């Protein structure tokens, strides 16, 4: 998680700590969605 926060800080200047938290939460959601899609694809390929 610390690496993700560092990456977000490097990519976008911070206006507000709450803004950073919102961006991190959005990225975490995207990562979870991508992981689910990857797991589904790997399961499909394993059949």
C-alpha positions in Angstrom: 0.0 0.0 0.0 2.8 2.4 0.8 4.2 1.9 -2.7 0.8 2.7 -4.2 0.6 5.9 -2.2 4.1 6.9 -3.2 3.3 6.2 -6.9 0.1 8.3 -6.7 2.0 11.2 -5.0 4.6 11.1 -7.7 2.1 11.1 -10.6 -0.2 13.8 -9.3 0.5 16.8 -7.2 -1.4 16.9 -4.0 -4.1 19.5 -3.3 -5.3 17.9 -0.1 -4.7 14.7 1.8 -8.4 13.7 1.4 -7.9 14.0 -2.4 -5.0 11.6 -2.2 -7.0 9.1 -0.1 -9.9 9.3 -2.6 -7.5 8.6 -5.5 -5.9 5.7 -3.7 -9.3 4.2 -2.9 -10.3 4.5 -6.6 -7.0 2.8 -7.7 -7.5 0.1 -5.1 -11.0 -0.5 -6.6 -9.6 -0.7 -10.1 -6.8 -3.1 -9.0 -9.4 -5.4 -7.4 -11.5 -5.3 -10.5 -8.5 -6.1 -12.7 -7.5 -8.9 -10.4 -11.0 -10.4 -10.6 -10.9 -10.2 -14.4 -7.5 -11.8 -14.5 -8.5 -14.6 -12.2 -11.6 -15.2 -14.4 -9.5 -15.3 -17.6 -6.9 -17.6 -16.0 -9.7 -19.9 -14.9 -11.2 -19.9 -18.4 -7.8 -20.7 -20.0 -7.3 -23.5 -17.5 -10.4 -25.3 -18.7 
